[in-house]
Amino acid sequence: MKKILCLAAALMAVLLVFTACGSSEQEVVNVYNWGENIDETIFKDFEKQTGIKVNYKVYETNEQLYAVLKQGGVSYDVIVPSDYMISRMIAEDMLEKIDYSNVPNLSKIDPNYLYREFDPEQEYSVPYTWGVVGIVYNTTMVEDPEESWGLLFDDKYSGQILQFDNSRDAMATALFYLGYDVNTTDKAELDEAYQLLVQQKPILQGYVMDQMFDKMEGGEAAVGVYYAGDCLTMIDNNPDLAYFVPEEGSNFFVDAMCIPKGAANKKNAELFINFMCETDICLRNMDVTGYATPSAEAYAELDEETRENDILFPSEEVLSNCQTYVNLPADTLELYNDYWTKLKS
């Protein structure tokens, strides 16, 4: 009898060990975001609050994000596409509808950023940041420039100009300069914009994305084009830099948090999205990234100096002269791909 009891006790001990091991497996959320686009110190706060560990990776362009998801084989739970890419992903059934009962902090988002054209029923996204595209330049190399897209195409600065390394933004710089609708599907207009980029190529130092930071902050280039929040960060790190939004108009964008189709940890994703909308987290994130928050509560807590920063919060006059990218028809997207392949070859 003693042997039987000892054997039973031993089996129970083994069972408890395996049970303990199973229960100690940590919950995770896999986040895929733009480079330089979050305060990574908040991950520890999220884990402490929820017990969920954040696995974090970055991409440089919407197009890179799209390609990774299309290829499959890599599982992410939270992604942060821009408006036009969200629209495309919705059309291609690439996103999960969000259970907003797990995201009560959506109520803190300014209604102006909800139910927008890229997610008209507000089913698939939660606004994360917003801003405009502008030109950053080194005042020791460029003196009193005309506030025009023309600065990117001026051979006076040959070898000192940095252009976007993605097709949508690069084509937009040419379309704005030519005075065309940034969402045009007219092939003649698109051909003209492409030819302008072909003419620009020999005077470029290069096509870049996050390499922009090192090059502009280090005085390695005279002129670049990038997103306002990142330009603000560059200026903070190098006071010789200055910024403007071109007079011909520019791109106004909203980046939003979404959940890819088939995400393995959907509820964890919703909890993370909700956490990112907490007022103190929005403020910390904005302080590190330089991007404007869509949180009405966070905005209300900003000091007057921050609210009057015209890079972070452009004037109504500037915003009224901006356009938002929309998802383009399949044949136009194919044309963009053809242009880009030829331009980069």
C-alpha positions in Angstrom: 0.0 0.0 0.0 2.8 2.4 0.9 4.4 1.7 -2.5 1.1 2.5 -4.3 0.7 5.7 -2.3 4.3 6.8 -3.0 3.8 6.1 -6.7 0.6 8.1 -6.7 2.3 10.9 -4.9 5.2 10.8 -7.5 2.8 10.9 -10.4 0.9 13.8 -8.8 4.2 15.7 -8.4 5.0 15.2 -12.0 1.5 16.4 -13.1 1.9 19.5 -11.0 5.2 20.3 -12.6 3.8 20.0 -16.1 0.7 22.0 -15.1 2.9 24.7 -13.6 5.0 24.8 -16.7 2.0 25.1 -18.9 0.5 27.9 -16.8 3.7 29.9 -16.8 3.9 30.3 -20.5 3.7 34.0 -21.0 1.1 35.7 -23.2 2.5 37.8 -26.1 1.5 40.4 -28.6 3.5 40.8 -31.8 3.7 44.4 -33.0 5.0 45.6 -36.4 5.4 49.3 -36.6 7.2 52.1 -38.5 10.8 52.7 -37.4 11.3 55.5 -34.9 7.6 55.5 -34.2 7.1 54.5 -30.6 8.5 55.0 -27.1 9.8 51.4 -26.5 10.0 52.0 -22.7 6.2 51.7 -22.5 6.4 48.0 -23.3 7.5 47.3 -19.7 4.5 49.2 -18.5 2.2 47.3 -20.7 3.7 44.0 -19.5 3.4 45.0 -15.9 -0.2 46.1 -16.4 -1.4 43.0 -18.4 1.3 40.3 -18.1 1.5 40.3 -21.9 5.0 40.6 -23.4 5.5 42.8 -26.5 7.6 41.4 -29.4 8.4 44.3 -31.5 9.7 44.7 -35.1 9.9 47.6 -37.5 9.4 48.3 -41.2 10.2 51.4 -43.3 7.3 51.8 -45.7 3.7 50.9 -46.1 4.6 48.9 -49.2 7.1 46.8 -47.3 4.5 46.1 -44.6 2.0 45.1 -47.4 4.5 42.8 -49.1 5.4 41.0 -45.8 1.8 40.4 -45.0 1.0 39.2 -48.5 4.0 36.8 -48.4 2.6 35.2 -45.3 4.6 33.0 -43.0 5.1 35.8 -40.4 2.5 36.4 -37.8 1.8 39.8 -36.4 -1.0 40.9 -34.1 -0.8 44.8 -34.4 0.3 46.8 -37.4 0.3 50.5 -38.0 -0.4 51.3 -41.7 -1.2 54.7 -43.2 -4.7 55.6 -44.3 -4.5 54.6 -48.0 -2.9 51.3 -47.1 -5.6 50.6 -44.5 -8.2 51.2 -47.3 -6.4 48.7 -49.6 -6.0 46.1 -46.8 -9.8 46.4 -46.0 -10.6 45.9 -49.7 -8.4 42.8 -49.9 -9.8 41.3 -46.7 -6.4 41.5 -44.9 -7.7 43.0 -41.6 -9.7 41.8 -38.7 -12.6 43.8 -37.4 -11.8 45.2 -33.9 -13.8 44.2 -30.9 -14.1 47.7 -29.4 -15.4 46.3 -26.1 -11.7 45.6 -25.5 -10.8 49.1 -26.6 -12.8 51.5 -24.3 -10.1 54.2 -24.7 -11.4 54.8 -28.3 -13.6 57.3 -26.6 -10.6 59.4 -25.9 -9.8 59.9 -29.6 -10.8 63.1 -31.2 -13.9 62.4 -33.4 -12.3 64.3 -36.3 -10.0 61.2 -36.7 -12.7 58.6 -36.7 -15.0 57.3 -39.5 -12.6 58.7 -42.1 -12.7 57.7 -45.7 -10.1 54.9 -45.3 -12.3 53.2 -42.6 -15.8 54.7 -43.1 -17.6 52.3 -40.7 -14.8 52.5 -38.1 -14.5 48.8 -37.9 -10.8 48.0 -38.6 -8.6 50.8 -37.1 -7.8 53.0 -34.2 -5.9 56.3 -35.0 -2.3 56.4 -33.7 -0.6 59.5 -35.1 -1.1 62.1 -37.8 0.9 64.7 -39.7 2.0 66.1 -43.0 4.9 65.6 -45.3 7.5 68.5 -45.7 11.0 69.4 -46.7 13.8 69.5 -44.2 17.0 71.4 -45.2 20.3 72.5 -43.7 20.5 76.2 -43.3 24.3 76.2 -43.6 24.0 74.7 -47.1 20.7 76.2 -48.3 20.0 79.9 -47.7 16.4 81.3 -47.7 14.9 78.7 -50.1 11.6 79.3 -51.9 9.1 77.1 -50.0 8.4 74.9 -53.0 8.8 71.3 -54.0 11.2 72.7 -56.6 14.0 72.6 -54.0 14.0 68.8 -54.5 14.6 69.1 -58.2 17.2 72.0 -58.1 20.5 70.9 -59.7 22.2 73.6 -57.6 22.2 71.0 -54.8 23.2 68.1 -57.0 24.5 65.2 -54.9 23.0 66.7 -51.7 19.3 65.8 -52.2 17.5 62.9 -50.5 14.3 61.5 -52.0 11.8 59.0 -50.5 12.6 55.4 -51.1 9.0 54.4 -51.8 6.9 54.8 -54.9 3.8 56.5 -53.4 5.6 59.3 -51.6 8.2 59.9 -54.3 5.6 60.1 -57.0 3.6 62.5 -54.8 6.5 65.0 -54.6 6.5 65.2 -58.4 2.7 65.3 -58.7 2.5 68.2 -56.2 5.2 70.1 -57.9 3.5 69.7 -61.3 0.2 70.9 -59.8 -1.7 67.6 -60.3 -4.1 65.8 -58.0 -1.9 63.5 -55.8 -4.5 60.7 -56.4 -4.7 61.1 -60.2 -5.2 58.0 -62.3 -4.6 59.9 -65.5 -1.7 58.1 -67.3 -0.5 61.2 -69.1 -0.1 63.0 -65.7 1.5 60.0 -64.1 3.9 59.7 -67.0 4.9 63.3 -66.6 5.5 62.9 -62.9 7.6 59.7 -63.5 9.7 61.6 -66.1 10.4 64.3 -63.6 11.7 61.7 -61.2 13.8 60.3 -63.9 15.3 63.8 -64.5 15.8 64.1 -60.7 17.7 60.8 -60.2 21.1 62.0 -61.4 21.1 64.9 -58.9 20.1 62.7 -55.9 22.5 61.6 -53.2 20.1 58.7 -52.7 16.7 57.2 -52.1 16.3 56.8 -48.3 13.8 56.2 -45.5 15.1 56.1 -41.9 18.6 56.7 -43.1 17.3 60.3 -43.4 18.0 60.8 -39.7 21.7 60.1 -39.8 22.3 62.0 -43.1 20.4 65.2 -42.2 21.4 65.3 -38.5 25.0 64.6 -39.5 25.2 67.3 -42.2 25.8 64.7 -44.9 23.0 66.1 -47.1 21.5 69.6 -47.8 17.8 68.7 -48.6 15.5 65.9 -47.8 11.8 65.2 -47.8 10.1 63.3 -44.9 7.3 63.1 -42.4 6.8 66.1 -40.1 7.3 64.2 -36.8 10.6 62.8 -37.9 11.7 66.2 -39.2 10.9 67.7 -35.8 13.2 65.0 -34.2 16.0 65.8 -36.7 15.7 69.6 -35.9 15.9 68.9 -32.2 19.1 66.9 -32.8 20.7 69.5 -35.2 19.6 73.1 -34.8 21.1 73.9 -38.3 18.1 72.2 -39.8 14.9 73.9 -40.8 11.5 72.8 -42.3 8.7 73.9 -44.4 5.5 72.5 -46.0 5.7 73.4 -49.8 3.3 76.1 -51.0 2.0 73.8 -53.7 0.4 71.6 -51.1 1.4 68.3 -49.4 0.1 65.1 -48.0 -1.9 64.9 -44.8 -1.8 61.4 -43.3 -3.3 59.4 -40.5 -1.5 56.2 -39.3 -3.7 53.8 -37.4 -3.4 50.6 -35.4 -5.0 47.5 -37.1 -5.1 43.8 -36.6 -4.0 41.6 -39.5 -6.3 38.8 -40.7 -5.8 35.6 -38.7 -3.8 37.2 -35.9 -2.9 34.6 -33.3 -3.4 36.9 -30.4 -6.3 39.1 -31.3 -7.5 39.9 -27.8 -4.0 40.8 -26.7 -3.8 43.0 -29.8 -6.9 44.8 -28.7 -5.6 45.2 -25.2 -2.3 46.7 -26.6 -4.3 49.1 -28.8 -6.3 50.2 -25.8 -3.2 50.7 -23.8 -1.7 52.9 -26.6 -4.7 55.2 -26.3 -4.2 55.9 -22.6 -3.6 59.6 -22.2 -0.3 59.4 -20.4 1.0 56.8 -22.9 -0.1 59.1 -25.8 1.8 62.0 -24.2 5.0 59.9 -23.6 4.8 58.5 -27.1 4.4 62.0 -28.7 7.3 63.3 -26.7 9.6 60.6 -28.0 8.4 60.3 -31.6 7.5 64.0 -32.4 4.2 63.0 -34.0 0.9 64.6 -33.2 -1.6 62.5 -31.2 -5.2 62.1 -32.2 -6.2 61.8 -28.5 -8.4 64.7 -27.5 -7.5 64.1 -23.8 -3.8 64.1 -24.5 -4.0 67.3 -26.6 -5.9 69.0 -23.8 -3.0 68.4 -21.4 -0.3 69.9 -23.7 1.2 73.2 -22.8 0.7 76.3 -25.1 4.2 76.2 -26.5 3.7 72.6 -27.8 0.2 73.4 -29.2 1.8 76.3 -31.1 4.5 74.2 -32.7 3.6 74.5 -36.4 5.6 71.4 -37.3 3.7 69.2 -34.8 0.4 71.0 -35.3 0.3 72.7 -38.7 -2.1 75.7 -39.1 -5.5 75.3 -40.7 -4.2 77.2 -43.7 -1.5 74.6 -44.3 -3.9 71.7 -43.6 -6.5 73.0 -46.0 -3.8 72.9 -48.8 -3.0 69.2 -48.1 -4.4 66.1 -49.7 -4.9 62.6 -48.3 -3.8 59.6 -50.3 -6.5 57.2 -51.3 -6.3 53.6 -52.4 -5.7 53.6 -56.1 -7.2 51.3 -58.7 -5.3 48.0 -59.5 -4.2 49.2 -62.9 -2.8 52.4 -61.4 -1.0 50.5 -58.7 0.6 48.3 -61.3 1.7 51.4 -63.2 3.3 52.7 -60.0 5.1 49.4 -59.6 6.4 49.6 -63.2 7.6 53.1 -62.7 9.4 52.3 -59.5 11.1 49.2 -60.9 12.4 51.1 -63.8 13.5 54.1 -61.7 15.4 52.0 -59.2 17.0 49.8 -61.8 
